[in-house]
Amino acid sequence: MTGPAVDSEFTFELVTCRWAEREWPPHRRSDRAVLVGRQVGTRDRRWDTLVVECDRDAVAVRDRFGPAELDSDLLHVVRHAPAEWAWYRDALPHPGYPWRYVREAVHRAAARDAVETRRRGNRIELRRVAPYPDWISRIVAVENKPDLDASAARALASQIRYDVDCGLLDEVWVATRATDDPVPPVLLEEFPVEAGVLAVDPLDGAAEVLWHPSTLSPADHDRRRVIAERAYGRGWRSYADAMRPDCRGFELREVGETFVPFCAAKGRCQTGAECSGSCPSFEPEPPGWRTRGWPIEGGPGKGVRLLLDRRRDRVRAWDRRRE
């Protein structure tokens, strides 16, 4: 059976994420592990696809701190936690904001077993469970624009220039839909030559390098850790958290060697913005689907979330072992 058409940037983005998870890096050999995040970034910029290349041994140590991301406050605690018991205000450098927020972060870190704590009188002491590793090798951003005509390329140029100059990334790419045109329009515009260009065929999940990127020189390593932690914790399959898989019209269909959300009511792939409780086609699962363990315990919507979580965990575990 022919798969559904990839007629939205959202679906194209999911296919690109899955391709990166399987094939990265596209232009060189590497023995690094790869983590892929979607819609990850900073206050100033959010990237469609973020690829974090990791040292395999070091990221295995990072796993010790749990699957959830460490935000900037938690990183401050975990990275500076001492090897021996110490009062947290003696052990940690001043963060530049009130200590009460640090104390709160210490309790949050202890709750997820990222540090150990004990009370000595009125003081909270802590010590580390393991040194926080230098697990990030490279961070690569990919902007997904499946339909990249000349006007779209002009509009995109300033964003890509920011990505090249922001000091956070090692490479910048643009992924566009593969066409029969010998030269994609993006290469004919005022486009930063430092950015690479990928032509992605969303139906078979393959990609071709049309323009090789330059290697950049990132400088802001603290913000890079925060960005990489966000990609680590969220991955790219978390899109179901913003959608309604509990709608009886919600399905997962395979496109480009990945599962993408499909709306049976509309007969096409839908976007995250469309798929919500305010959608006029939304129809809740019948209560009987969620009871008595049939057909999936908790209902198909819960089953979709479990499937995506299991695939994310399985890919992570497999990538740690891959040689």
Salt bridges, closest charged atoms under 4 A:
GLU9 OE1 - LYS145 NZ 3.76
GLU13 OE2 - ARG38 NH1 2.69
GLU21 OE1 - ARG18 NH1 2.75
GLU21 OE1 - ARG237 NH2 2.86
GLU23 OE2 - ARG22 NE 3.89
GLU53 OE2 - ARG28 NH2 2.58
GLU53 OE1 - ARG32 NH1 3.01
GLU53 OE2 - ARG138 NH1 3.05
ASP63 OD1 - ARG320 NH2 2.99
GLU69 OE1 - ARG234 NE 2.80
ASP71 OD2 - ARG108 NH1 3.06
GLU116 OE1 - ARG127 NE 2.59
GLU125 OE1 - ARG118 NE 2.80
GLU143 OE1 - ARG45 NH2 3.14
ASP147 OD1 - ARG177 NE 3.41
ASP163 OD1 - ARG45 NE 2.92
ASP165 OD1 - ARG161 NH1 3.33
ASP170 OD2 - ARG224 NH1 2.98
GLU171 OE2 - HIS27 NE2 3.16
GLU171 OE2 - ARG138 NH2 2.86
GLU189 OE1 - ARG154 NH1 3.54
GLU194 OE1 - ARG161 NH2 3.31
ASP220 OD2 - ARG223 NH1 3.83
ASP222 OD1 - ARG79 NH1 3.88
ASP222 OD1 - ARG225 NH1 2.74
GLU229 OE2 - ARG62 NE 2.71
ASP241 OD1 - ARG305 NH1 3.25
ASP246 OD2 - ARG244 NH2 2.64
GLU251 OE1 - ARG253 NE 3.01
GLU257 OE1 - ARG22 NE 3.55
GLU274 OE2 - LYS266 NZ 3.84
GLU274 OE2 - ARG268 NH2 2.72
GLU283 OE2 - ARG248 NH1 3.46
GLU285 OE1 - ARG290 NE 3.15
ASP309 OD1 - ARG312 NH2 3.72
ASP313 OD1 - ARG312 NE 3.94
ASP319 OD1 - ARG56 NH1 3.32
ASP319 OD2 - ARG322 NH2 3.04
